[in-house]
Amino acid sequence: MIVPANPAPLSRYPPISMKNGELALIDQIRATFAHRPTPTIPLGIGDDCAILRPPPGHELLVTTDFTLEGRHFRRDLHPAASVGHRCLARGLSDLAAMGATPLAAFLSLALPAGLPTTAKGRRWIASFLEGLHTLAQSAKVTLAGGDTSQSPSDHILADIILIGTAPTGTALRRSTARPGDHIHVTGQLGGSAAELQTLLTGKRIHPTQTSPHFYPTPRLKQGLHLRSQKLATACIDLSDGLSTDLTHLCESSRVRAEIEAAALPIHPKATFNLAVNGGEDYELLFTAAPATRIPKQIAGVPITRVGTIHRASRARPQITVLNPDGTTHPLKAGGWEHFKA
């Protein structure tokens, strides 16, 4: 059985009583994410709508992500606290890619009919909320509302909406890379996919808070620094794998890219293939002008230059890999894509 290392005692977030059905679940969520009015969120959970008030001169950035049992997690492989953490981390990583400051989150949660009726199920729900709440506190984001429902199947379904802010006109985008720009990534690549690969072989894992698959760290501080210091010309988060996400950036910016294989910061547990195609690293890939001095670290996270942006050419692949021996080969989008045969 996979359990989180040093889990917070569930007495902090006591399992809900289902005597009153959905209302008890809502009360549990409200108690877990208690919020006092602030200038930016004068009204959170408890009314028909939340009220948000972004700082003057800022615009809102909005993203949404599913977390679906059987697609994004398995109850027999992922601790509930990890599922809650990952549910929120997906949206926070999108905000990080645009240099946004998190403002509010909205959680919609559909549970199988039998889950809240057993002690084991209630513990799962409490641990899920604990994992989400712990990351929310770290990221300083408020759960301001959402919805609850009975799932139409035996699967748990969750959707998270994240809202962030950035000074008007300053948000980082994936469509603004320029020929000659250098390509950089934060952290290490392939660690999440390597851990998942191990899980799927049936090997037992004891995840810690630094396990890249179970508890990824959205690079909010790094994205904010890139935007506020005007270091990046374009940025995207690595959720579907470098090969796929860099393809998105190249298509949006109408450029091509060359990656240096030897420069990739591959996680010690990973291979080259997992580093470029694995996905769920939630690192940032960004471009910067050649004259821009990029620090070796931002908020303690290493920054590595991995390639260069070039002018698009019909005669050249959209992404090529430069091998250590000087040869090159094309890199097709090989990361995750829904509905792909």
HUUR-V349850 format. One record per residue. N is the residue number from 1. D_LAST is the distance of its C-alpha to the last C-alpha in Angstrom with 1 decimal. Layout:
((N	D_LAST) (N	D_LAST))
This chain:
((1	32.0) (2	30.8) (3	33.4) (4	34.0) (5	36.8) (6	40.0) (7	38.6) (8	40.8) (9	43.0) (10	41.5) (11	45.0) (12	44.4) (13	41.9) (14	43.2) (15	40.9) (16	41.2) (17	43.2) (18	41.6) (19	45.0) (20	44.2) (21	40.4) (22	38.4) (23	41.6) (24	42.0) (25	38.5) (26	39.2) (27	42.5) (28	40.9) (29	38.5) (30	41.5) (31	43.6) (32	41.0) (33	40.4) (34	44.1) (35	44.7) (36	47.9) (37	48.1) (38	47.7) (39	48.3) (40	44.5) (41	43.6) (42	46.7) (43	45.0) (44	42.0) (45	41.1) (46	43.5) (47	43.6) (48	41.5) (49	40.3) (50	40.6) (51	42.7) (52	41.5) (53	43.9) (54	42.4) (55	45.0) (56	46.8) (57	45.2) (58	41.7) (59	38.6) (60	35.9) (61	32.3) (62	29.9) (63	26.4) (64	24.5) (65	21.9) (66	20.5) (67	21.0) (68	19.4) (69	20.2) (70	17.4) (71	15.2) (72	17.8) (73	20.4) (74	21.7) (75	25.4) (76	26.0) (77	24.9) (78	25.8) (79	29.4) (80	29.9) (81	31.7) (82	28.7) (83	26.5) (84	29.1) (85	29.4) (86	25.7) (87	25.5) (88	28.2) (89	27.3) (90	24.0) (91	26.1) (92	29.0) (93	26.9) (94	26.0) (95	29.8) (96	30.6) (97	28.5) (98	30.7) (99	33.9) (100	34.6) (101	36.9) (102	35.5) (103	37.5) (104	36.0) (105	33.1) (106	32.2) (107	30.5) (108	29.1) (109	28.8) (110	27.9) (111	29.1) (112	29.0) (113	32.3) (114	33.6) (115	32.8) (116	35.9) (117	38.2) (118	38.2) (119	39.7) (120	36.6) (121	34.5) (122	37.1) (123	37.1) (124	33.3) (125	33.7) (126	36.7) (127	34.9) (128	31.9) (129	34.4) (130	36.3) (131	33.4) (132	32.5) (133	36.3) (134	37.0) (135	34.4) (136	35.7) (137	39.2) (138	38.3) (139	36.5) (140	39.4) (141	37.2) (142	38.4) (143	36.5) (144	38.0) (145	36.4) (146	33.4) (147	32.8) (148	32.6) (149	31.4) (150	30.8) (151	27.1) (152	26.0) (153	24.4) (154	25.3) (155	23.1) (156	24.6) (157	23.4) (158	24.8) (159	24.7) (160	26.8) (161	28.4) (162	30.2) (163	32.9) (164	34.6) (165	37.3) (166	38.1) (167	41.1) (168	40.5) (169	38.8) (170	38.1) (171	34.5) (172	32.3) (173	29.4) (174	26.5) (175	27.7) (176	31.1) (177	30.6) (178	32.9) (179	33.3) (180	35.3) (181	34.1) (182	33.5) (183	30.3) (184	31.0) (185	29.3) (186	30.8) (187	30.9) (188	28.8) (189	25.1) (190	22.8) (191	25.0) (192	22.8) (193	19.9) (194	22.6) (195	24.1) (196	20.8) (197	20.2) (198	23.7) (199	23.4) (200	20.5) (201	22.8) (202	25.3) (203	27.8) (204	30.0) (205	30.1) (206	32.9) (207	31.5) (208	34.0) (209	34.2) (210	33.1) (211	30.0) (212	27.2) (213	24.5) (214	26.8) (215	29.0) (216	27.7) (217	30.4) (218	29.6) (219	31.5) (220	33.7) (221	36.9) (222	35.3) (223	33.7) (224	37.0) (225	38.9) (226	36.8) (227	37.3) (228	40.9) (229	42.0) (230	40.1) (231	38.6) (232	35.0) (233	34.1) (234	30.5) (235	28.5) (236	25.1) (237	24.1) (238	21.7) (239	19.5) (240	16.0) (241	17.4) (242	19.9) (243	17.6) (244	15.6) (245	18.8) (246	21.0) (247	18.8) (248	19.3) (249	23.0) (250	23.3) (251	21.8) (252	24.0) (253	27.0) (254	26.5) (255	27.1) (256	25.7) (257	26.1) (258	27.2) (259	26.8) (260	29.3) (261	27.8) (262	31.1) (263	31.6) (264	28.5) (265	29.9) (266	27.7) (267	28.3) (268	30.4) (269	27.9) (270	24.9) (271	23.9) (272	23.1) (273	19.4) (274	19.5) (275	21.8) (276	19.6) (277	16.1) (278	17.0) (279	17.6) (280	20.0) (281	23.0) (282	24.4) (283	26.5) (284	27.5) (285	26.8) (286	29.6) (287	31.4) (288	35.2) (289	37.8) (290	39.3) (291	42.6) (292	41.4) (293	42.5) (294	39.7) (295	41.0) (296	39.9) (297	39.2) (298	38.8) (299	40.0) (300	39.8) (301	36.2) (302	35.9) (303	34.7) (304	33.5) (305	33.2) (306	30.1) (307	30.1) (308	31.1) (309	30.0) (310	30.8) (311	31.0) (312	28.0) (313	28.1) (314	26.2) (315	27.4) (316	25.9) (317	22.4) (318	21.9) (319	22.1) (320	24.0) (321	25.1) (322	28.8) (323	29.4) (324	32.8) (325	34.1) (326	33.7) (327	30.8) (328	27.7) (329	24.0) (330	21.2) (331	18.9) (332	15.5) (333	13.8) (334	12.2) (335	12.8) (336	11.1) (337	9.2) (338	8.7) (339	6.3) (340	3.8) (341	0.0))
